[in-house]
Amino acid sequence: MRLGIASRFKEEKFLVAALVVAAIAYFFEHAVIEMGRGVALIAAAGLVGTIVLASIRVAHHAELLAVKVGDPYGTMILTLSAVAVEVIILAIMMSGESSPTLVRDTIYSALMLDINGILGLAALLSGLKHGEQPYNDNSGKTYGVMILTAMGISMIVPEFVPSDKWHYYSAFTIVAMIALYGLFLRMQVGQHSYFFSYSYPRFERKKESPHEHEPDEPTAVSIATILVGVVIIGLLAEFMAAFMTEGLRDSGAPIAVTAVVVAAISAAPEILTALRAALRNRMQATVNIAMGASLSTVILTVPVMEAIALYTGQPFIMAMTPVQTVMVAITLIAAAINLNDGETNAIEGMTHFILFATFVMLTALGL
């Protein structure tokens, strides 16, 4: 059924509220900053919550589109919408006073959240409920090797690139990431699309219809809402960056806190979608979302931010720290082992969730 204008505004109350909050932040930005760090942090926290609510509505419409087009196109829409939010927030924050490691730390945090947080928690909870859950093991293997290659090129090798030649390697990284993602897209939507889908038994498809009670949204409305939502999120992110920078100034808080916040904002809608899919015994969608989001974050965020670095002439620090490199290596090795047999279980989920808890502890320690 079609929704009227009044019903449409009621349905999108989170986006409407987000727009109102953005207007309030615009008029009172300087007043809030002048009130001190405590007030600025409270305002930043309020904006983070508002961005998450707006992101959830963007993800909802992306999910509606995903259901219409089916896998693998569906999960591609979901991950791309989340990455778009992350790139916009990063670009806005990097334009102000920010750490030169923000991009690196955000990508690292997103990988920990997506693989260890989302996939780990989903496999753990759904494994306790359903036992072993099947999926197409080709997807896990393909995602894993692509993530390893992209991370190695963009965040490990830069440690060995001389500082006076960074712009050459940045340009190479942009071309390499675009080439990797171009071929990946061709595989995902072309002749190897079956790598990223799984045929569930017919009775399960009948039993599980997550959107059978949802209104039949026109495709154009969903696309327009996603675009409007992303613009609103961009506006909110600009004020959030200003308030967070002021609130954390000289506070002694770990630099990586900002990166974790950015990664968590973009991952919030994916967490809900992936958990819903896993608890419905649809682990293929969860694997596609968690691993696809990790790959998209690296392979799409890196070229955009490297292009900004080349344009401004100010390089970012992309090489990971030794602790980050070890955590990424353990994560990808564990994922390669766990996603090798076409079934997940609670034990595999627990291993990744413990790695996520380790990431949280290391971040709290400033490592």
C-alpha positions, 0 to 999 in steps of 0.5 A: 500500500502507498503512504500519504504525506502525513503518514510518510512523515510519521514513518520517517520521524527519526529522519525528521527529528535528525533534521531538526537536531541538525538545525538546532546544532547549526544555531547553537554550535558556538554557544555549546562550545563556549560552555566547555568540554563537558557540555560539548561532549554531551552534545556530541553524544546526543548527535552520535545517537541521532546519527545512529537513528538516522542511519537505521532508517537509511539501512531500513530502506536499503534493506527493503531494496535488498529484499526486492533485488535479492542476494548478492545485490541486496547485501551489496546495497546494505554495505555500500550504504553503510560505507557511504555514511562512514566515508562522509563522516571521515571526510568531514572530520578530516577537514577539521582538527583531527588525528592523522591516524583517524582514517587508519584507526577507523578502518581497523576499528570497522574490521574488528567491529564487522568480523569479530563484533557482528559476525562473532556475536551473530554466530554465537547467539544464533549458534546457541539457538539453531546449532550449526548454520549452513552458508556458502563457503565460497563467500567466506573464502572470497571475502577473506582473501580480498580483505587480506590483500586490501589490508596488506596493500593499504595498511601494512606495506605503507610502513616500508614506503619512504615518506618522500615518495608517499604520493606515488604509493597513494596513487598506486593504492587508489588504482589497486583498490579500484581494480580489486573492487571492480573485479570483485563487483563483476564476480559478485553480480556476474558469473560468480554471483552464486559464490555469495548466495545460498539456497535454503530449503523451501519450508524455511523460505516460507517460514521466514519472511522478514518483511511480509508485514512491511508496507510495499514501498516504491523503489524511488521512495526508498532511493530518495529516502536513502539519499536524503538520510545520507545528506542529513547524516553529513550535516550532523557529522559536521557538528558532531566532529566540532563538539567531539574535538572540543570535548576531547581536547586535552582530556587524555582520552585515547586518540582511537576513541573517535575512530571507534565512534565513527566505525560504530556509527556506520556499523550500528544498522548492520549489527541489527540486520545481521543479528536478525538474519542470523537468529532467523537461521539465515547465516549467508546474509550475516556472512555477506554483511559482516565480511562484505562490510569489512571489504567495502570499508577497506576497498572503498574508504582507502581510495577516497581518503587517499585521493583527499590526501593527494588533493590537499598534499597532506598524507595520512598515516595508514601503516598500522601499529604492531598491535593492530597488525597482530590483531588483524592477522589473528582475526583473518586467520581465525576467519579463514579457519572458521569460514572454511567448512560452510557451517558456523557454530557457537564456538566459532562465534565465541572465538571472534567475540573474544577477539572483539573483547580484546580489541575493546580492552586494547583500545581502552588501554590506548594501544 
